[in-house]
Amino acid sequence: MGRSHLLVSAAVAALCAGILVLFTDLEVSVVRWFSCGPLSTQAEERSELCQRRL
C-alpha cells in the first residue's frame, strides 16, 4: 500500500467516524424528544433522562 492509499483510507475512516457520531447524537435527541415531549406521562417527565439536560 502506498502513502496515498493510507491517506485516503484515513480520510474515509475519519468521515465514517464523524457520520457515526452525528447520527448517534441525532438518535439521542429523537429519543429524548419522544420520551420527554408533549405526549409523555408525568412519570416519564420526572425520569432521569428528562431531568438531565445536555
PDB file of N, CA, C and O in Angstrom, chain B, residues numbered from 101:
ATOM      1  N   MET B 101       0.835  -1.176   0.000  1.00  0.00           N
ATOM      2  CA  MET B 101       0.000   0.000   0.000  1.00  0.00           C
ATOM      3  C   MET B 101       0.881   1.241   0.000  1.00  0.00           C
ATOM      4  O   MET B 101       1.808   1.358   0.800  1.00  0.00           O
ATOM      5  N   GLY B 102       0.587   2.144  -0.886  1.00  0.00           N
ATOM      6  CA  GLY B 102       1.360   3.369  -0.950  1.00  0.00           C
ATOM      7  C   GLY B 102       0.867   4.400   0.047  1.00  0.00           C
ATOM      8  O   GLY B 102      -0.142   4.206   0.726  1.00  0.00           O
ATOM      9  N   ARG B 103       1.593   5.485   0.119  1.00  0.00           N
ATOM     10  CA  ARG B 103       1.246   6.544   1.067  1.00  0.00           C
ATOM     11  C   ARG B 103      -0.117   7.152   0.730  1.00  0.00           C
ATOM     12  O   ARG B 103      -0.893   7.469   1.631  1.00  0.00           O
ATOM     13  N   SER B 104      -0.412   7.316  -0.561  1.00  0.00           N
ATOM     14  CA  SER B 104      -1.694   7.911  -0.942  1.00  0.00           C
ATOM     15  C   SER B 104      -2.865   7.006  -0.530  1.00  0.00           C
ATOM     16  O   SER B 104      -3.930   7.498  -0.157  1.00  0.00           O
ATOM     17  N   HIS B 105      -2.667   5.701  -0.598  1.00  0.00           N
ATOM     18  CA  HIS B 105      -3.727   4.775  -0.170  1.00  0.00           C
ATOM     19  C   HIS B 105      -3.976   4.897   1.331  1.00  0.00           C
ATOM     20  O   HIS B 105      -5.118   4.833   1.785  1.00  0.00           O
ATOM     21  N   LEU B 106      -2.911   5.072   2.089  1.00  0.00           N
ATOM     22  CA  LEU B 106      -3.060   5.230   3.533  1.00  0.00           C
ATOM     23  C   LEU B 106      -3.798   6.525   3.871  1.00  0.00           C
ATOM     24  O   LEU B 106      -4.639   6.552   4.769  1.00  0.00           O
ATOM     25  N   LEU B 107      -3.477   7.594   3.147  1.00  0.00           N
ATOM     26  CA  LEU B 107      -4.146   8.872   3.398  1.00  0.00           C
ATOM     27  C   LEU B 107      -5.629   8.797   3.041  1.00  0.00           C
ATOM     28  O   LEU B 107      -6.475   9.319   3.767  1.00  0.00           O
ATOM     29  N   VAL B 108      -5.936   8.153   1.931  1.00  0.00           N
ATOM     30  CA  VAL B 108      -7.336   8.003   1.533  1.00  0.00           C
ATOM     31  C   VAL B 108      -8.080   7.125   2.545  1.00  0.00           C
ATOM     32  O   VAL B 108      -9.213   7.431   2.917  1.00  0.00           O
ATOM     33  N   SER B 109      -7.456   6.056   2.982  1.00  0.00           N
ATOM     34  CA  SER B 109      -8.079   5.176   3.977  1.00  0.00           C
ATOM     35  C   SER B 109      -8.327   5.920   5.288  1.00  0.00           C
ATOM     36  O   SER B 109      -9.378   5.753   5.907  1.00  0.00           O
ATOM     37  N   ALA B 110      -7.372   6.731   5.710  1.00  0.00           N
ATOM     38  CA  ALA B 110      -7.535   7.507   6.940  1.00  0.00           C
ATOM     39  C   ALA B 110      -8.657   8.536   6.788  1.00  0.00           C
ATOM     40  O   ALA B 110      -9.428   8.752   7.723  1.00  0.00           O
ATOM     41  N   ALA B 111      -8.751   9.167   5.623  1.00  0.00           N
ATOM     42  CA  ALA B 111      -9.807  10.153   5.391  1.00  0.00           C
ATOM     43  C   ALA B 111     -11.183   9.484   5.394  1.00  0.00           C
ATOM     44  O   ALA B 111     -12.133  10.028   5.957  1.00  0.00           O
ATOM     45  N   VAL B 112     -11.295   8.327   4.780  1.00  0.00           N
ATOM     46  CA  VAL B 112     -12.570   7.604   4.758  1.00  0.00           C
ATOM     47  C   VAL B 112     -12.947   7.147   6.166  1.00  0.00           C
ATOM     48  O   VAL B 112     -14.114   7.224   6.550  1.00  0.00           O
ATOM     49  N   ALA B 113     -11.979   6.677   6.929  1.00  0.00           N
ATOM     50  CA  ALA B 113     -12.243   6.249   8.302  1.00  0.00           C
ATOM     51  C   ALA B 113     -12.703   7.424   9.158  1.00  0.00           C
ATOM     52  O   ALA B 113     -13.624   7.282   9.962  1.00  0.00           O
ATOM     53  N   ALA B 114     -12.068   8.584   8.991  1.00  0.00           N
ATOM     54  CA  ALA B 114     -12.462   9.778   9.742  1.00  0.00           C
ATOM     55  C   ALA B 114     -13.869  10.224   9.351  1.00  0.00           C
ATOM     56  O   ALA B 114     -14.652  10.626  10.211  1.00  0.00           O
ATOM     57  N   LEU B 115     -14.190  10.157   8.070  1.00  0.00           N
ATOM     58  CA  LEU B 115     -15.525  10.521   7.606  1.00  0.00           C
ATOM     59  C   LEU B 115     -16.582   9.582   8.185  1.00  0.00           C
ATOM     60  O   LEU B 115     -17.636  10.031   8.634  1.00  0.00           O
ATOM     61  N   CYS B 116     -16.302   8.295   8.173  1.00  0.00           N
ATOM     62  CA  CYS B 116     -17.240   7.318   8.738  1.00  0.00           C
ATOM     63  C   CYS B 116     -17.438   7.537  10.237  1.00  0.00           C
ATOM     64  O   CYS B 116     -18.561   7.443  10.733  1.00  0.00           O
ATOM     65  N   ALA B 117     -16.372   7.823  10.948  1.00  0.00           N
ATOM     66  CA  ALA B 117     -16.472   8.083  12.387  1.00  0.00           C
ATOM     67  C   ALA B 117     -17.299   9.338  12.645  1.00  0.00           C
ATOM     68  O   ALA B 117     -18.116   9.361  13.566  1.00  0.00           O
ATOM     69  N   GLY B 118     -17.099  10.370  11.850  1.00  0.00           N
ATOM     70  CA  GLY B 118     -17.878  11.599  12.001  1.00  0.00           C
ATOM     71  C   GLY B 118     -19.355  11.376  11.754  1.00  0.00           C
ATOM     72  O   GLY B 118     -20.194  11.904  12.483  1.00  0.00           O
ATOM     73  N   ILE B 119     -19.680  10.598  10.732  1.00  0.00           N
ATOM     74  CA  ILE B 119     -21.075  10.290  10.437  1.00  0.00           C
ATOM     75  C   ILE B 119     -21.695   9.483  11.573  1.00  0.00           C
ATOM     76  O   ILE B 119     -22.840   9.727  11.951  1.00  0.00           O
ATOM     77  N   LEU B 120     -20.955   8.530  12.118  1.00  0.00           N
ATOM     78  CA  LEU B 120     -21.447   7.729  13.235  1.00  0.00           C
ATOM     79  C   LEU B 120     -21.750   8.600  14.447  1.00  0.00           C
ATOM     80  O   LEU B 120     -22.790   8.434  15.084  1.00  0.00           O
ATOM     81  N   VAL B 121     -20.861   9.519  14.768  1.00  0.00           N
ATOM     82  CA  VAL B 121     -21.070  10.424  15.905  1.00  0.00           C
ATOM     83  C   VAL B 121     -22.290  11.311  15.664  1.00  0.00           C
ATOM     84  O   VAL B 121     -23.105  11.510  16.565  1.00  0.00           O
ATOM     85  N   LEU B 122     -22.413  11.838  14.453  1.00  0.00           N
ATOM     86  CA  LEU B 122     -23.547  12.703  14.128  1.00  0.00           C
ATOM     87  C   LEU B 122     -24.871  11.963  14.287  1.00  0.00           C
ATOM     88  O   LEU B 122     -25.792  12.481  14.919  1.00  0.00           O
ATOM     89  N   PHE B 123     -24.978  10.768  13.727  1.00  0.00           N
ATOM     90  CA  PHE B 123     -26.232  10.026  13.823  1.00  0.00           C
ATOM     91  C   PHE B 123     -26.515   9.562  15.244  1.00  0.00           C
ATOM     92  O   PHE B 123     -27.679   9.454  15.631  1.00  0.00           O
ATOM     93  N   THR B 124     -25.485   9.284  16.028  1.00  0.00           N
ATOM     94  CA  THR B 124     -25.695   8.910  17.425  1.00  0.00           C
ATOM     95  C   THR B 124     -26.279  10.086  18.203  1.00  0.00           C
ATOM     96  O   THR B 124     -27.205   9.911  18.996  1.00  0.00           O
ATOM     97  N   ASP B 125     -25.736  11.288  17.978  1.00  0.00           N
ATOM     98  CA  ASP B 125     -26.259  12.471  18.655  1.00  0.00           C
ATOM     99  C   ASP B 125     -27.698  12.749  18.237  1.00  0.00           C
ATOM    100  O   ASP B 125     -28.529  13.109  19.071  1.00  0.00           O
ATOM    101  N   LEU B 126     -27.994  12.585  16.961  1.00  0.00           N
ATOM    102  CA  LEU B 126     -29.364  12.797  16.493  1.00  0.00           C
ATOM    103  C   LEU B 126     -30.312  11.768  17.100  1.00  0.00           C
ATOM    104  O   LEU B 126     -31.437  12.099  17.476  1.00  0.00           O
ATOM    105  N   GLU B 127     -29.862  10.532  17.192  1.00  0.00           N
ATOM    106  CA  GLU B 127     -30.706   9.481  17.761  1.00  0.00           C
ATOM    107  C   GLU B 127     -31.033   9.773  19.222  1.00  0.00           C
ATOM    108  O   GLU B 127     -32.174   9.596  19.649  1.00  0.00           O
ATOM    109  N   VAL B 128     -30.048  10.215  19.982  1.00  0.00           N
ATOM    110  CA  VAL B 128     -30.281  10.551  21.390  1.00  0.00           C
ATOM    111  C   VAL B 128     -31.285  11.694  21.501  1.00  0.00           C
ATOM    112  O   VAL B 128     -32.151  11.671  22.375  1.00  0.00           O
ATOM    113  N   SER B 129     -31.181  12.682  20.637  1.00  0.00           N
ATOM    114  CA  SER B 129     -32.112  13.808  20.663  1.00  0.00           C
ATOM    115  C   SER B 129     -33.535  13.362  20.330  1.00  0.00           C
ATOM    116  O   SER B 129     -34.492  13.811  20.961  1.00  0.00           O
ATOM    117  N   VAL B 130     -33.675  12.485  19.346  1.00  0.00           N
ATOM    118  CA  VAL B 130     -35.004  11.999  18.960  1.00  0.00           C
ATOM    119  C   VAL B 130     -35.620  11.170  20.085  1.00  0.00           C
ATOM    120  O   VAL B 130     -36.806  11.310  20.383  1.00  0.00           O
ATOM    121  N   VAL B 131     -34.823  10.315  20.703  1.00  0.00           N
ATOM    122  CA  VAL B 131     -35.331   9.502  21.814  1.00  0.00           C
ATOM    123  C   VAL B 131     -35.749  10.393  22.970  1.00  0.00           C
ATOM    124  O   VAL B 131     -36.792  10.163  23.581  1.00  0.00           O
ATOM    125  N   ARG B 132     -34.955  11.403  23.278  1.00  0.00           N
ATOM    126  CA  ARG B 132     -35.310  12.327  24.362  1.00  0.00           C
ATOM    127  C   ARG B 132     -36.590  13.076  24.017  1.00  0.00           C
ATOM    128  O   ARG B 132     -37.430  13.287  24.892  1.00  0.00           O
ATOM    129  N   TRP B 133     -36.760  13.485  22.756  1.00  0.00           N
ATOM    130  CA  TRP B 133     -37.964  14.218  22.377  1.00  0.00           C
ATOM    131  C   TRP B 133     -39.192  13.336  22.532  1.00  0.00           C
ATOM    132  O   TRP B 133     -40.209  13.783  23.062  1.00  0.00           O
ATOM    133  N   PHE B 134     -39.112  12.083  22.074  1.00  0.00           N
ATOM    134  CA  PHE B 134     -40.257  11.176  22.219  1.00  0.00           C
ATOM    135  C   PHE B 134     -40.530  10.842  23.677  1.00  0.00           C
ATOM    136  O   PHE B 134     -41.688  10.727  24.078  1.00  0.00           O
ATOM    137  N   SER B 135     -39.476  10.686  24.477  1.00  0.00           N
ATOM    138  CA  SER B 135     -39.659  10.300  25.876  1.00  0.00           C
ATOM    139  C   SER B 135     -40.119  11.462  26.743  1.00  0.00           C
ATOM    140  O   SER B 135     -40.856  11.257  27.707  1.00  0.00           O
ATOM    141  N   CYS B 136     -39.701  12.668  26.418  1.00  0.00           N
ATOM    142  CA  CYS B 136     -39.968  13.822  27.277  1.00  0.00           C
ATOM    143  C   CYS B 136     -40.850  14.862  26.598  1.00  0.00           C
ATOM    144  O   CYS B 136     -41.024  15.957  27.132  1.00  0.00           O
ATOM    145  N   GLY B 137     -41.399  14.554  25.458  1.00  0.00           N
ATOM    146  CA  GLY B 137     -42.168  15.502  24.667  1.00  0.00           C
ATOM    147  C   GLY B 137     -43.569  15.722  25.195  1.00  0.00           C
ATOM    148  O   GLY B 137     -43.893  15.331  26.316  1.00  0.00           O
ATOM    149  N   PRO B 138     -44.388  16.346  24.387  1.00  0.00           N
ATOM    150  CA  PRO B 138     -45.738  16.724  24.823  1.00  0.00           C
ATOM    151  C   PRO B 138     -46.657  15.541  25.093  1.00  0.00           C
ATOM    152  O   PRO B 138     -47.660  15.697  25.788  1.00  0.00           O
ATOM    153  N   LEU B 139     -46.347  14.384  24.573  1.00  0.00           N
ATOM    154  CA  LEU B 139     -47.201  13.210  24.789  1.00  0.00           C
ATOM    155  C   LEU B 139     -46.712  12.321  25.929  1.00  0.00           C
ATOM    156  O   LEU B 139     -47.256  11.237  26.138  1.00  0.00           O
ATOM    157  N   SER B 140     -45.713  12.751  26.655  1.00  0.00           N
ATOM    158  CA  SER B 140     -45.142  11.923  27.721  1.00  0.00           C
ATOM    159  C   SER B 140     -45.994  11.990  28.984  1.00  0.00           C
ATOM    160  O   SER B 140     -46.740  12.945  29.200  1.00  0.00           O
ATOM    161  N   THR B 141     -45.868  10.968  29.803  1.00  0.00           N
ATOM    162  CA  THR B 141     -46.588  10.941  31.070  1.00  0.00           C
ATOM    163  C   THR B 141     -45.782  11.697  32.126  1.00  0.00           C
ATOM    164  O   THR B 141     -44.624  12.051  31.902  1.00  0.00           O
ATOM    165  N   GLN B 142     -46.408  11.937  33.274  1.00  0.00           N
ATOM    166  CA  GLN B 142     -45.703  12.642  34.347  1.00  0.00           C
ATOM    167  C   GLN B 142     -44.522  11.823  34.861  1.00  0.00           C
ATOM    168  O   GLN B 142     -43.483  12.383  35.213  1.00  0.00           O
ATOM    169  N   ALA B 143     -44.674  10.519  34.905  1.00  0.00           N
ATOM    170  CA  ALA B 143     -43.572   9.671  35.367  1.00  0.00           C
ATOM    171  C   ALA B 143     -42.377   9.779  34.414  1.00  0.00           C
ATOM    172  O   ALA B 143     -41.231   9.820  34.860  1.00  0.00           O
ATOM    173  N   GLU B 144     -42.641   9.824  33.115  1.00  0.00           N
ATOM    174  CA  GLU B 144     -41.551   9.971  32.154  1.00  0.00           C
ATOM    175  C   GLU B 144     -40.885  11.337  32.287  1.00  0.00           C
ATOM    176  O   GLU B 144     -39.665  11.444  32.165  1.00  0.00           O
ATOM    177  N   GLU B 145     -41.668  12.370  32.533  1.00  0.00           N
ATOM    178  CA  GLU B 145     -41.116  13.716  32.676  1.00  0.00           C
ATOM    179  C   GLU B 145     -40.224  13.824  33.910  1.00  0.00           C
ATOM    180  O   GLU B 145     -39.289  14.625  33.935  1.00  0.00           O
ATOM    181  N   ARG B 146     -40.513  13.012  34.942  1.00  0.00           N
ATOM    182  CA  ARG B 146     -39.694  13.032  36.156  1.00  0.00           C
ATOM    183  C   ARG B 146     -38.503  12.087  36.066  1.00  0.00           C
ATOM    184  O   ARG B 146     -37.685  12.037  36.985  1.00  0.00           O
ATOM    185  N   SER B 147     -38.393  11.341  34.975  1.00  0.00           N
ATOM    186  CA  SER B 147     -37.308  10.372  34.852  1.00  0.00           C
ATOM    187  C   SER B 147     -35.956  11.066  34.740  1.00  0.00           C
ATOM    188  O   SER B 147     -35.867  12.256  34.437  1.00  0.00           O
ATOM    189  N   GLU B 148     -34.918  10.295  34.991  1.00  0.00           N
ATOM    190  CA  GLU B 148     -33.557  10.833  34.935  1.00  0.00           C
ATOM    191  C   GLU B 148     -33.212  11.340  33.534  1.00  0.00           C
ATOM    192  O   GLU B 148     -32.513  12.344  33.393  1.00  0.00           O
ATOM    193  N   LEU B 149     -33.690  10.661  32.514  1.00  0.00           N
ATOM    194  CA  LEU B 149     -33.430  11.069  31.142  1.00  0.00           C
ATOM    195  C   LEU B 149     -33.971  12.467  30.869  1.00  0.00           C
ATOM    196  O   LEU B 149     -33.302  13.281  30.231  1.00  0.00           O
ATOM    197  N   CYS B 150     -35.160  12.744  31.343  1.00  0.00           N
ATOM    198  CA  CYS B 150     -35.779  14.042  31.071  1.00  0.00           C
ATOM    199  C   CYS B 150     -35.223  15.145  31.977  1.00  0.00           C
ATOM    200  O   CYS B 150     -35.207  16.314  31.592  1.00  0.00           O
ATOM    201  N   GLN B 151     -34.779  14.785  33.152  1.00  0.00           N
ATOM    202  CA  GLN B 151     -34.231  15.780  34.078  1.00  0.00           C
ATOM    203  C   GLN B 151     -32.840  16.239  33.666  1.00  0.00           C
ATOM    204  O   GLN B 151     -32.445  17.374  33.932  1.00  0.00           O
ATOM    205  N   ARG B 152     -32.112  15.357  33.022  1.00  0.00           N
ATOM    206  CA  ARG B 152     -30.736  15.660  32.619  1.00  0.00           C
ATOM    207  C   ARG B 152     -30.775  16.444  31.312  1.00  0.00           C
ATOM    208  O   ARG B 152     -31.286  15.950  30.308  1.00  0.00           O
ATOM    209  N   ARG B 153     -30.252  17.631  31.319  1.00  0.00           N
ATOM    210  CA  ARG B 153     -30.183  18.461  30.110  1.00  0.00           C
ATOM    211  C   ARG B 153     -28.735  18.577  29.679  1.00  0.00           C
ATOM    212  O   ARG B 153     -27.877  18.965  30.472  1.00  0.00           O
ATOM    213  N   LEU B 154     -28.458  18.241  28.422  1.00  0.00           N
ATOM    214  CA  LEU B 154     -27.089  18.319  27.910  1.00  0.00           C
ATOM    215  C   LEU B 154     -26.884  19.601  27.164  1.00  0.00           C
ATOM    216  O   LEU B 154     -25.791  19.852  26.657  1.00  0.00           O
TER     217      LEU B 154
END
